[in-house]
Amino acid sequence: MSNSLKRKALVDISYKSSKLIRLELKHGYIPTWTNNDLSLIRHNIHRARLSVHPPLPSCIEELHFALKLKPTWFLPKQ
């Protein structure tokens, strides 16, 4: 369940993690889930979304190099 939510979090990046969890709970009821399980899944979703973003530059040279590159990750797909 956690892996499928991580995939959906990367596809539907505008959805909040709570909405994704609620949608997944509608499809399959798991009576043994605890609050700790849900918080771990929420953290997994957050980490999966962070892996998509490029790292922040750590020095001025990296900053200038990143600004010279044409960023394509925010452009709409054609």
N, CA, C and O atoms as a Maestro MAE file, in Angstrom:
{
 s_m_m2io_version
 :::
 2.0.0
}

f_m_ct {
 s_m_title
 :::
 protein
 m_atom[312] {
  # First column is atom index #
  i_m_mmod_type
  r_m_x_coord
  r_m_y_coord
  r_m_z_coord
  i_m_residue_number
  s_m_chain_name
  s_m_pdb_residue_name
  s_m_pdb_atom_name
  i_m_atomic_number
  :::
  1 25 0.829 -1.187 0.000 1 A "MET " " N  " 7
  2 3 0.000 0.000 0.000 1 A "MET " " CA " 6
  3 2 0.875 1.251 0.000 1 A "MET " " C  " 6
  4 15 0.558 2.225 -0.683 1 A "MET " " O  " 8
  5 25 1.962 1.236 0.752 2 A "SER " " N  " 7
  6 3 2.844 2.392 0.826 2 A "SER " " CA " 6
  7 2 3.512 2.671 -0.518 2 A "SER " " C  " 6
  8 15 3.660 3.829 -0.911 2 A "SER " " O  " 8
  9 25 3.913 1.617 -1.220 3 A "ASN " " N  " 7
  10 3 4.560 1.808 -2.519 3 A "ASN " " CA " 6
  11 2 3.605 2.387 -3.550 3 A "ASN " " C  " 6
  12 15 3.997 3.242 -4.345 3 A "ASN " " O  " 8
  13 25 2.378 1.939 -3.548 4 A "SER " " N  " 7
  14 3 1.419 2.479 -4.507 4 A "SER " " CA " 6
  15 2 1.111 3.944 -4.189 4 A "SER " " C  " 6
  16 15 0.903 4.745 -5.100 4 A "SER " " O  " 8
  17 25 1.081 4.295 -2.907 5 A "LEU " " N  " 7
  18 3 0.848 5.689 -2.541 5 A "LEU " " CA " 6
  19 2 2.027 6.569 -2.928 5 A "LEU " " C  " 6
  20 15 1.838 7.722 -3.315 5 A "LEU " " O  " 8
  21 25 3.237 6.039 -2.828 6 A "LYS " " N  " 7
  22 3 4.408 6.821 -3.245 6 A "LYS " " CA " 6
  23 2 4.368 7.083 -4.747 6 A "LYS " " C  " 6
  24 15 4.695 8.183 -5.193 6 A "LYS " " O  " 8
  25 25 3.966 6.074 -5.535 7 A "ARG " " N  " 7
  26 3 3.852 6.277 -6.979 7 A "ARG " " CA " 6
  27 2 2.775 7.311 -7.303 7 A "ARG " " C  " 6
  28 15 2.981 8.175 -8.155 7 A "ARG " " O  " 8
  29 25 1.635 7.227 -6.629 8 A "LYS " " N  " 7
  30 3 0.565 8.186 -6.870 8 A "LYS " " CA " 6
  31 2 0.966 9.588 -6.438 8 A "LYS " " C  " 6
  32 15 0.538 10.569 -7.045 8 A "LYS " " O  " 8
  33 25 1.783 9.693 -5.394 9 A "ALA " " N  " 7
  34 3 2.228 11.002 -4.922 9 A "ALA " " CA " 6
  35 2 3.127 11.677 -5.947 9 A "ALA " " C  " 6
  36 15 3.132 12.903 -6.055 9 A "ALA " " O  " 8
  37 25 3.886 10.890 -6.698 10 A "LEU " " N  " 7
  38 3 4.743 11.469 -7.727 10 A "LEU " " CA " 6
  39 2 3.952 11.834 -8.977 10 A "LEU " " C  " 6
  40 15 4.304 12.781 -9.680 10 A "LEU " " O  " 8
  41 25 2.898 11.096 -9.254 11 A "VAL " " N  " 7
  42 3 2.072 11.386 -10.432 11 A "VAL " " CA " 6
  43 2 1.146 12.559 -10.139 11 A "VAL " " C  " 6
  44 15 1.061 13.493 -10.937 11 A "VAL " " O  " 8
  45 25 0.460 12.522 -9.017 12 A "ASP " " N  " 7
  46 3 -0.474 13.583 -8.622 12 A "ASP " " CA " 6
  47 2 0.187 14.438 -7.552 12 A "ASP " " C  " 6
  48 15 -0.163 14.349 -6.375 12 A "ASP " " O  " 8
  49 25 1.139 15.265 -7.959 13 A "ILE " " N  " 7
  50 3 1.939 16.004 -6.979 13 A "ILE " " CA " 6
  51 2 1.138 17.112 -6.302 13 A "ILE " " C  " 6
  52 15 1.544 17.611 -5.252 13 A "ILE " " O  " 8
  53 25 0.009 17.504 -6.884 14 A "SER " " N  " 7
  54 3 -0.780 18.576 -6.282 14 A "SER " " CA " 6
  55 2 -1.703 18.066 -5.169 14 A "SER " " C  " 6
  56 15 -2.224 18.868 -4.394 14 A "SER " " O  " 8
  57 25 -1.915 16.757 -5.075 15 A "TYR " " N  " 7
  58 3 -2.778 16.206 -4.024 15 A "TYR " " CA " 6
  59 2 -2.034 16.178 -2.694 15 A "TYR " " C  " 6
  60 15 -0.840 15.880 -2.644 15 A "TYR " " O  " 8
  61 25 -2.744 16.488 -1.629 16 A "LYS " " N  " 7
  62 3 -2.158 16.378 -0.298 16 A "LYS " " CA " 6
  63 2 -2.044 14.904 0.083 16 A "LYS " " C  " 6
  64 15 -2.781 14.055 -0.418 16 A "LYS " " O  " 8
  65 25 -1.112 14.629 0.972 17 A "SER " " N  " 7
  66 3 -0.897 13.239 1.371 17 A "SER " " CA " 6
  67 2 -2.129 12.661 2.069 17 A "SER " " C  " 6
  68 15 -2.419 11.474 1.918 17 A "SER " " O  " 8
  69 25 -2.847 13.470 2.821 18 A "SER " " N  " 7
  70 3 -4.043 12.961 3.503 18 A "SER " " CA " 6
  71 2 -5.122 12.561 2.499 18 A "SER " " C  " 6
  72 15 -5.846 11.590 2.716 18 A "SER " " O  " 8
  73 25 -5.228 13.312 1.398 19 A "LYS " " N  " 7
  74 3 -6.227 12.968 0.380 19 A "LYS " " CA " 6
  75 2 -5.850 11.658 -0.307 19 A "LYS " " C  " 6
  76 15 -6.718 10.825 -0.569 19 A "LYS " " O  " 8
  77 25 -4.570 11.472 -0.599 20 A "LEU " " N  " 7
  78 3 -4.129 10.228 -1.212 20 A "LEU " " CA " 6
  79 2 -4.379 9.036 -0.297 20 A "LEU " " C  " 6
  80 15 -4.791 7.971 -0.756 20 A "LEU " " O  " 8
  81 25 -4.134 9.214 0.984 21 A "ILE " " N  " 7
  82 3 -4.347 8.125 1.945 21 A "ILE " " CA " 6
  83 2 -5.835 7.794 2.039 21 A "ILE " " C  " 6
  84 15 -6.203 6.620 2.064 21 A "ILE " " O  " 8
  85 25 -6.687 8.805 2.089 22 A "ARG " " N  " 7
  86 3 -8.129 8.557 2.159 22 A "ARG " " CA " 6
  87 2 -8.649 7.852 0.912 22 A "ARG " " C  " 6
  88 15 -9.489 6.957 0.999 22 A "ARG " " O  " 8
  89 25 -8.135 8.271 -0.270 23 A "LEU " " N  " 7
  90 3 -8.561 7.611 -1.504 23 A "LEU " " CA " 6
  91 2 -8.130 6.148 -1.524 23 A "LEU " " C  " 6
  92 15 -8.866 5.288 -2.008 23 A "LEU " " O  " 8
  93 25 -6.947 5.869 -1.004 24 A "GLU " " N  " 7
  94 3 -6.463 4.490 -0.984 24 A "GLU " " CA " 6
  95 2 -7.231 3.651 0.038 24 A "GLU " " C  " 6
  96 15 -7.455 2.461 -0.184 24 A "GLU " " O  " 8
  97 25 -7.630 4.253 1.143 25 A "LEU " " N  " 7
  98 3 -8.401 3.524 2.149 25 A "LEU " " CA " 6
  99 2 -9.801 3.170 1.647 25 A "LEU " " C  " 6
  100 15 -10.388 2.185 2.093 25 A "LEU " " O  " 8
  101 25 -10.334 3.961 0.728 26 A "LYS " " N  " 7
  102 3 -11.645 3.635 0.158 26 A "LYS " " CA " 6
  103 2 -11.594 2.342 -0.647 26 A "LYS " " C  " 6
  104 15 -12.555 1.573 -0.667 26 A "LYS " " O  " 8
  105 25 -10.451 2.108 -1.318 27 A "HIS " " N  " 7
  106 3 -10.334 0.929 -2.184 27 A "HIS " " CA " 6
  107 2 -10.107 -0.355 -1.393 27 A "HIS " " C  " 6
  108 15 -10.618 -1.410 -1.771 27 A "HIS " " O  " 8
  109 25 -9.355 -0.281 -0.314 28 A "GLY " " N  " 7
  110 3 -9.088 -1.492 0.456 28 A "GLY " " CA " 6
  111 2 -9.039 -1.193 1.941 28 A "GLY " " C  " 6
  112 15 -8.241 -0.364 2.379 28 A "GLY " " O  " 8
  113 25 -9.859 -1.839 2.704 29 A "TYR " " N  " 7
  114 3 -9.921 -1.612 4.144 29 A "TYR " " CA " 6
  115 2 -8.928 -2.536 4.838 29 A "TYR " " C  " 6
  116 15 -8.954 -3.750 4.640 29 A "TYR " " O  " 8
  117 25 -8.051 -1.950 5.653 30 A "ILE " " N  " 7
  118 3 -7.071 -2.728 6.412 30 A "ILE " " CA " 6
  119 2 -7.310 -2.426 7.901 30 A "ILE " " C  " 6
  120 15 -6.947 -1.348 8.372 30 A "ILE " " O  " 8
  121 25 -7.906 -3.351 8.635 31 A "PRO " " N  " 7
  122 3 -8.289 -3.064 10.025 31 A "PRO " " CA " 6
  123 2 -7.110 -3.014 10.998 31 A "PRO " " C  " 6
  124 15 -7.276 -2.564 12.132 31 A "PRO " " O  " 8
  125 25 -5.933 -3.463 10.585 32 A "THR " " N  " 7
  126 3 -4.799 -3.509 11.514 32 A "THR " " CA " 6
  127 2 -3.927 -2.262 11.458 32 A "THR " " C  " 6
  128 15 -2.880 -2.222 12.103 32 A "THR " " O  " 8
  129 25 -4.333 -1.241 10.701 33 A "TRP " " N  " 7
  130 3 -3.525 -0.026 10.619 33 A "TRP " " CA " 6
  131 2 -3.626 0.767 11.911 33 A "TRP " " C  " 6
  132 15 -4.687 0.848 12.530 33 A "TRP " " O  " 8
  133 25 -2.517 1.340 12.297 34 A "THR " " N  " 7
  134 3 -2.485 2.205 13.478 34 A "THR " " CA " 6
  135 2 -2.140 3.617 13.031 34 A "THR " " C  " 6
  136 15 -1.824 3.849 11.864 34 A "THR " " O  " 8
  137 25 -2.202 4.547 13.958 35 A "ASN " " N  " 7
  138 3 -1.817 5.925 13.655 35 A "ASN " " CA " 6
  139 2 -0.342 6.005 13.291 35 A "ASN " " C  " 6
  140 15 0.051 6.829 12.465 35 A "ASN " " O  " 8
  141 25 0.473 5.157 13.900 36 A "ASN " " N  " 7
  142 3 1.896 5.133 13.584 36 A "ASN " " CA " 6
  143 2 2.120 4.699 12.129 36 A "ASN " " C  " 6
  144 15 2.974 5.259 11.442 36 A "ASN " " O  " 8
  145 25 1.363 3.714 11.662 37 A "ASP " " N  " 7
  146 3 1.472 3.276 10.262 37 A "ASP " " CA " 6
  147 2 1.136 4.418 9.307 37 A "ASP " " C  " 6
  148 15 1.826 4.621 8.308 37 A "ASP " " O  " 8
  149 25 0.087 5.153 9.613 38 A "LEU " " N  " 7
  150 3 -0.315 6.261 8.754 38 A "LEU " " CA " 6
  151 2 0.729 7.373 8.740 38 A "LEU " " C  " 6
  152 15 0.980 7.970 7.693 38 A "LEU " " O  " 8
  153 25 1.331 7.652 9.870 39 A "SER " " N  " 7
  154 3 2.366 8.693 9.892 39 A "SER " " CA " 6
  155 2 3.608 8.242 9.131 39 A "SER " " C  " 6
  156 15 4.260 9.064 8.486 39 A "SER " " O  " 8
  157 25 3.952 6.955 9.190 40 A "LEU " " N  " 7
  158 3 5.086 6.458 8.408 40 A "LEU " " CA " 6
  159 2 4.802 6.540 6.911 40 A "LEU " " C  " 6
  160 15 5.691 6.883 6.132 40 A "LEU " " O  " 8
  161 25 3.591 6.235 6.508 41 A "ILE " " N  " 7
  162 3 3.217 6.352 5.096 41 A "ILE " " CA " 6
  163 2 3.266 7.811 4.659 41 A "ILE " " C  " 6
  164 15 3.721 8.118 3.557 41 A "ILE " " O  " 8
  165 25 2.802 8.705 5.517 42 A "ARG " " N  " 7
  166 3 2.832 10.135 5.206 42 A "ARG " " CA " 6
  167 2 4.281 10.616 5.018 42 A "ARG " " C  " 6
  168 15 4.561 11.412 4.121 42 A "ARG " " O  " 8
  169 25 5.191 10.131 5.864 43 A "HIS " " N  " 7
  170 3 6.607 10.483 5.724 43 A "HIS " " CA " 6
  171 2 7.197 9.892 4.448 43 A "HIS " " C  " 6
  172 15 8.019 10.536 3.796 43 A "HIS " " O  " 8
  173 25 6.791 8.681 4.085 44 A "ASN " " N  " 7
  174 3 7.263 8.070 2.842 44 A "ASN " " CA " 6
  175 2 6.820 8.877 1.623 44 A "ASN " " C  " 6
  176 15 7.585 9.046 0.674 44 A "ASN " " O  " 8
  177 25 5.595 9.369 1.653 45 A "ILE " " N  " 7
  178 3 5.100 10.204 0.555 45 A "ILE " " CA " 6
  179 2 5.931 11.479 0.468 45 A "ILE " " C  " 6
  180 15 6.311 11.905 -0.623 45 A "ILE " " O  " 8
  181 25 6.207 12.079 1.603 46 A "HIS " " N  " 7
  182 3 6.997 13.315 1.626 46 A "HIS " " CA " 6
  183 2 8.400 13.077 1.070 46 A "HIS " " C  " 6
  184 15 8.891 13.880 0.276 46 A "HIS " " O  " 8
  185 25 9.052 11.981 1.479 47 A "ARG " " N  " 7
  186 3 10.396 11.676 0.983 47 A "ARG " " CA " 6
  187 2 10.398 11.387 -0.510 47 A "ARG " " C  " 6
  188 15 11.340 11.755 -1.212 47 A "ARG " " O  " 8
  189 25 9.351 10.728 -1.004 48 A "ALA " " N  " 7
  190 3 9.271 10.440 -2.433 48 A "ALA " " CA " 6
  191 2 9.130 11.726 -3.235 48 A "ALA " " C  " 6
  192 15 9.717 11.852 -4.310 48 A "ALA " " O  " 8
  193 25 8.366 12.672 -2.730 49 A "ARG " " N  " 7
  194 3 8.213 13.942 -3.437 49 A "ARG " " CA " 6
  195 2 9.485 14.771 -3.385 49 A "ARG " " C  " 6
  196 15 9.786 15.494 -4.334 49 A "ARG " " O  " 8
  197 25 10.233 14.679 -2.298 50 A "LEU " " N  " 7
  198 3 11.491 15.420 -2.210 50 A "LEU " " CA " 6
  199 2 12.531 14.892 -3.180 50 A "LEU " " C  " 6
  200 15 13.403 15.644 -3.614 50 A "LEU " " O  " 8
  201 25 12.458 13.619 -3.527 51 A "SER " " N  " 7
  202 3 13.447 13.047 -4.436 51 A "SER " " CA " 6
  203 2 13.300 13.582 -5.853 51 A "SER " " C  " 6
  204 15 14.226 13.452 -6.654 51 A "SER " " O  " 8
  205 25 12.163 14.181 -6.180 52 A "VAL " " N  " 7
  206 3 11.928 14.713 -7.517 52 A "VAL " " CA " 6
  207 2 12.622 16.058 -7.701 52 A "VAL " " C  " 6
  208 15 13.095 16.371 -8.793 52 A "VAL " " O  " 8
  209 25 12.684 16.843 -6.649 53 A "HIS " " N  " 7
  210 3 13.242 18.187 -6.742 53 A "HIS " " CA " 6
  211 2 14.765 18.150 -6.805 53 A "HIS " " C  " 6
  212 15 15.390 17.306 -6.163 53 A "HIS " " O  " 8
  213 25 15.371 19.058 -7.576 54 A "PRO " " N  " 7
  214 3 16.829 19.103 -7.616 54 A "PRO " " CA " 6
  215 2 17.382 19.639 -6.295 54 A "PRO " " C  " 6
  216 15 16.698 20.389 -5.599 54 A "PRO " " O  " 8
  217 25 18.621 19.259 -5.942 55 A "PRO " " N  " 7
  218 3 19.193 19.747 -4.689 55 A "PRO " " CA " 6
  219 2 19.533 21.236 -4.776 55 A "PRO " " C  " 6
  220 15 19.797 21.764 -5.857 55 A "PRO " " O  " 8
  221 25 19.523 21.890 -3.641 56 A "LEU " " N  " 7
  222 3 19.875 23.303 -3.599 56 A "LEU " " CA " 6
  223 2 21.380 23.461 -3.773 56 A "LEU " " C  " 6
  224 15 22.144 22.625 -3.290 56 A "LEU " " O  " 8
  225 25 21.821 24.515 -4.454 57 A "PRO " " N  " 7
  226 3 23.262 24.729 -4.598 57 A "PRO " " CA " 6
  227 2 23.893 25.074 -3.254 57 A "PRO " " C  " 6
  228 15 23.298 25.773 -2.434 57 A "PRO " " O  " 8
  229 25 25.118 24.569 -3.043 58 A "SER " " N  " 7
  230 3 25.778 24.789 -1.757 58 A "SER " " CA " 6
  231 2 26.825 25.895 -1.810 58 A "SER " " C  " 6
  232 15 27.281 26.353 -0.762 58 A "SER " " O  " 8
  233 25 27.217 26.333 -2.999 59 A "CYS " " N  " 7
  234 3 28.173 27.430 -3.108 59 A "CYS " " CA " 6
  235 2 27.769 28.321 -4.278 59 A "CYS " " C  " 6
  236 15 26.865 27.984 -5.043 59 A "CYS " " O  " 8
  237 25 28.436 29.448 -4.410 60 A "ILE " " N  " 7
  238 3 28.058 30.425 -5.428 60 A "ILE " " CA " 6
  239 2 28.314 29.909 -6.841 60 A "ILE " " C  " 6
  240 15 27.587 30.263 -7.769 60 A "ILE " " O  " 8
  241 25 29.350 29.069 -7.015 61 A "GLU " " N  " 7
  242 3 29.636 28.529 -8.341 61 A "GLU " " CA " 6
  243 2 28.520 27.597 -8.808 61 A "GLU " " C  " 6
  244 15 28.111 27.634 -9.968 61 A "GLU " " O  " 8
  245 25 28.035 26.766 -7.891 62 A "GLU " " N  " 7
  246 3 26.930 25.877 -8.237 62 A "GLU " " CA " 6
  247 2 25.666 26.670 -8.549 62 A "GLU " " C  " 6
  248 15 24.880 26.274 -9.410 62 A "GLU " " O  " 8
  249 25 25.470 27.779 -7.858 63 A "LEU " " N  " 7
  250 3 24.315 28.624 -8.102 63 A "LEU " " CA " 6
  251 2 24.368 29.210 -9.510 63 A "LEU " " C  " 6
  252 15 23.374 29.174 -10.236 63 A "LEU " " O  " 8
  253 25 25.519 29.747 -9.897 64 A "HIS " " N  " 7
  254 3 25.642 30.312 -11.237 64 A "HIS " " CA " 6
  255 2 25.504 29.243 -12.313 64 A "HIS " " C  " 6
  256 15 24.912 29.490 -13.364 64 A "HIS " " O  " 8
  257 25 26.047 28.056 -12.055 65 A "PHE " " N  " 7
  258 3 25.908 26.958 -13.011 65 A "PHE " " CA " 6
  259 2 24.445 26.557 -13.166 65 A "PHE " " C  " 6
  260 15 23.981 26.310 -14.280 65 A "PHE " " O  " 8
  261 25 23.718 26.493 -12.052 66 A "ALA " " N  " 7
  262 3 22.302 26.114 -12.098 66 A "ALA " " CA " 6
  263 2 21.474 27.174 -12.809 66 A "ALA " " C  " 6
  264 15 20.501 26.843 -13.486 66 A "ALA " " O  " 8
  265 25 21.844 28.444 -12.666 67 A "LEU " " N  " 7
  266 3 21.098 29.506 -13.338 67 A "LEU " " CA " 6
  267 2 21.361 29.532 -14.840 67 A "LEU " " C  " 6
  268 15 20.504 29.955 -15.615 67 A "LEU " " O  " 8
  269 25 22.548 29.078 -15.253 68 A "LYS " " N  " 7
  270 3 22.861 29.042 -16.682 68 A "LYS " " CA " 6
  271 2 22.119 27.915 -17.395 68 A "LYS " " C  " 6
  272 15 21.804 28.030 -18.579 68 A "LYS " " O  " 8
  273 25 21.839 26.832 -16.680 69 A "LEU " " N  " 7
  274 3 21.119 25.716 -17.284 69 A "LEU " " CA " 6
  275 2 19.674 26.116 -17.534 69 A "LEU " " C  " 6
  276 15 19.096 26.918 -16.800 69 A "LEU " " O  " 8
  277 25 19.113 25.551 -18.570 70 A "LYS " " N  " 7
  278 3 17.699 25.801 -18.848 70 A "LYS " " CA " 6
  279 2 16.878 24.784 -18.064 70 A "LYS " " C  " 6
  280 15 16.861 23.605 -18.415 70 A "LYS " " O  " 8
  281 25 16.197 25.223 -17.008 71 A "PRO " " N  " 7
  282 3 15.400 24.261 -16.225 71 A "PRO " " CA " 6
  283 2 14.197 23.779 -17.024 71 A "PRO " " C  " 6
  284 15 13.423 24.577 -17.552 71 A "PRO " " O  " 8
  285 25 14.055 22.466 -17.103 72 A "THR " " N  " 7
  286 3 12.944 21.897 -17.865 72 A "THR " " CA " 6
  287 2 11.956 21.170 -16.968 72 A "THR " " C  " 6
  288 15 10.930 20.701 -17.461 72 A "THR " " O  " 8
  289 25 12.216 21.058 -15.685 73 A "TRP " " N  " 7
  290 3 11.353 20.276 -14.815 73 A "TRP " " CA " 6
  291 2 10.041 20.980 -14.522 73 A "TRP " " C  " 6
  292 15 9.085 20.331 -14.096 73 A "TRP " " O  " 8
  293 25 9.962 22.315 -14.740 74 A "PHE " " N  " 7
  294 3 8.713 22.994 -14.454 74 A "PHE " " CA " 6
  295 2 7.938 23.363 -15.716 74 A "PHE " " C  " 6
  296 15 6.839 23.911 -15.631 74 A "PHE " " O  " 8
  297 25 8.503 23.066 -16.886 75 A "LEU " " N  " 7
  298 3 7.807 23.372 -18.119 75 A "LEU " " CA " 6
  299 2 6.716 22.331 -18.381 75 A "LEU " " C  " 6
  300 15 6.893 21.160 -18.042 75 A "LEU " " O  " 8
  301 25 5.596 22.737 -18.975 76 A "PRO " " N  " 7
  302 3 4.534 21.766 -19.265 76 A "PRO " " CA " 6
  303 2 4.992 20.777 -20.344 76 A "PRO " " C  " 6
  304 15 5.737 21.132 -21.257 76 A "PRO " " O  " 8
  305 25 4.537 19.555 -20.219 77 A "LYS " " N  " 7
  306 3 4.875 18.520 -21.198 77 A "LYS " " CA " 6
  307 2 4.071 18.744 -22.472 77 A "LYS " " C  " 6
  308 15 2.908 19.147 -22.433 77 A "LYS " " O  " 8
  309 25 4.714 18.474 -23.596 78 A "GLN " " N  " 7
  310 3 4.043 18.703 -24.874 78 A "GLN " " CA " 6
  311 2 3.746 17.398 -25.556 78 A "GLN " " C  " 6
  312 15 3.181 17.386 -26.649 78 A "GLN " " O  " 8
  :::
 }
 m_bond[311] {
  # First column is bond index #
  i_m_from
  i_m_to
  i_m_order
  :::
  1 1 2 1
  2 2 3 1
  3 3 4 2
  4 3 5 1
  5 5 6 1
  6 6 7 1
  7 7 8 2
  8 7 9 1
  9 9 10 1
  10 10 11 1
  11 11 12 2
  12 11 13 1
  13 13 14 1
  14 14 15 1
  15 15 16 2
  16 15 17 1
  17 17 18 1
  18 18 19 1
  19 19 20 2
  20 19 21 1
  21 21 22 1
  22 22 23 1
  23 23 24 2
  24 23 25 1
  25 25 26 1
  26 26 27 1
  27 27 28 2
  28 27 29 1
  29 29 30 1
  30 30 31 1
  31 31 32 2
  32 31 33 1
  33 33 34 1
  34 34 35 1
  35 35 36 2
  36 35 37 1
  37 37 38 1
  38 38 39 1
  39 39 40 2
  40 39 41 1
  41 41 42 1
  42 42 43 1
  43 43 44 2
  44 43 45 1
  45 45 46 1
  46 46 47 1
  47 47 48 2
  48 47 49 1
  49 49 50 1
  50 50 51 1
  51 51 52 2
  52 51 53 1
  53 53 54 1
  54 54 55 1
  55 55 56 2
  56 55 57 1
  57 57 58 1
  58 58 59 1
  59 59 60 2
  60 59 61 1
  61 61 62 1
  62 62 63 1
  63 63 64 2
  64 63 65 1
  65 65 66 1
  66 66 67 1
  67 67 68 2
  68 67 69 1
  69 69 70 1
  70 70 71 1
  71 71 72 2
  72 71 73 1
  73 73 74 1
  74 74 75 1
  75 75 76 2
  76 75 77 1
  77 77 78 1
  78 78 79 1
  79 79 80 2
  80 79 81 1
  81 81 82 1
  82 82 83 1
  83 83 84 2
  84 83 85 1
  85 85 86 1
  86 86 87 1
  87 87 88 2
  88 87 89 1
  89 89 90 1
  90 90 91 1
  91 91 92 2
  92 91 93 1
  93 93 94 1
  94 94 95 1
  95 95 96 2
  96 95 97 1
  97 97 98 1
  98 98 99 1
  99 99 100 2
  100 99 101 1
  101 101 102 1
  102 102 103 1
  103 103 104 2
  104 103 105 1
  105 105 106 1
  106 106 107 1
  107 107 108 2
  108 107 109 1
  109 109 110 1
  110 110 111 1
  111 111 112 2
  112 111 113 1
  113 113 114 1
  114 114 115 1
  115 115 116 2
  116 115 117 1
  117 117 118 1
  118 118 119 1
  119 119 120 2
  120 119 121 1
  121 121 122 1
  122 122 123 1
  123 123 124 2
  124 123 125 1
  125 125 126 1
  126 126 127 1
  127 127 128 2
  128 127 129 1
  129 129 130 1
  130 130 131 1
  131 131 132 2
  132 131 133 1
  133 133 134 1
  134 134 135 1
  135 135 136 2
  136 135 137 1
  137 137 138 1
  138 138 139 1
  139 139 140 2
  140 139 141 1
  141 141 142 1
  142 142 143 1
  143 143 144 2
  144 143 145 1
  145 145 146 1
  146 146 147 1
  147 147 148 2
  148 147 149 1
  149 149 150 1
  150 150 151 1
  151 151 152 2
  152 151 153 1
  153 153 154 1
  154 154 155 1
  155 155 156 2
  156 155 157 1
  157 157 158 1
  158 158 159 1
  159 159 160 2
  160 159 161 1
  161 161 162 1
  162 162 163 1
  163 163 164 2
  164 163 165 1
  165 165 166 1
  166 166 167 1
  167 167 168 2
  168 167 169 1
  169 169 170 1
  170 170 171 1
  171 171 172 2
  172 171 173 1
  173 173 174 1
  174 174 175 1
  175 175 176 2
  176 175 177 1
  177 177 178 1
  178 178 179 1
  179 179 180 2
  180 179 181 1
  181 181 182 1
  182 182 183 1
  183 183 184 2
  184 183 185 1
  185 185 186 1
  186 186 187 1
  187 187 188 2
  188 187 189 1
  189 189 190 1
  190 190 191 1
  191 191 192 2
  192 191 193 1
  193 193 194 1
  194 194 195 1
  195 195 196 2
  196 195 197 1
  197 197 198 1
  198 198 199 1
  199 199 200 2
  200 199 201 1
  201 201 202 1
  202 202 203 1
  203 203 204 2
  204 203 205 1
  205 205 206 1
  206 206 207 1
  207 207 208 2
  208 207 209 1
  209 209 210 1
  210 210 211 1
  211 211 212 2
  212 211 213 1
  213 213 214 1
  214 214 215 1
  215 215 216 2
  216 215 217 1
  217 217 218 1
  218 218 219 1
  219 219 220 2
  220 219 221 1
  221 221 222 1
  222 222 223 1
  223 223 224 2
  224 223 225 1
  225 225 226 1
  226 226 227 1
  227 227 228 2
  228 227 229 1
  229 229 230 1
  230 230 231 1
  231 231 232 2
  232 231 233 1
  233 233 234 1
  234 234 235 1
  235 235 236 2
  236 235 237 1
  237 237 238 1
  238 238 239 1
  239 239 240 2
  240 239 241 1
  241 241 242 1
  242 242 243 1
  243 243 244 2
  244 243 245 1
  245 245 246 1
  246 246 247 1
  247 247 248 2
  248 247 249 1
  249 249 250 1
  250 250 251 1
  251 251 252 2
  252 251 253 1
  253 253 254 1
  254 254 255 1
  255 255 256 2
  256 255 257 1
  257 257 258 1
  258 258 259 1
  259 259 260 2
  260 259 261 1
  261 261 262 1
  262 262 263 1
  263 263 264 2
  264 263 265 1
  265 265 266 1
  266 266 267 1
  267 267 268 2
  268 267 269 1
  269 269 270 1
  270 270 271 1
  271 271 272 2
  272 271 273 1
  273 273 274 1
  274 274 275 1
  275 275 276 2
  276 275 277 1
  277 277 278 1
  278 278 279 1
  279 279 280 2
  280 279 281 1
  281 281 282 1
  282 282 283 1
  283 283 284 2
  284 283 285 1
  285 285 286 1
  286 286 287 1
  287 287 288 2
  288 287 289 1
  289 289 290 1
  290 290 291 1
  291 291 292 2
  292 291 293 1
  293 293 294 1
  294 294 295 1
  295 295 296 2
  296 295 297 1
  297 297 298 1
  298 298 299 1
  299 299 300 2
  300 299 301 1
  301 301 302 1
  302 302 303 1
  303 303 304 2
  304 303 305 1
  305 305 306 1
  306 306 307 1
  307 307 308 2
  308 307 309 1
  309 309 310 1
  310 310 311 1
  311 311 312 2
  :::
 }
}
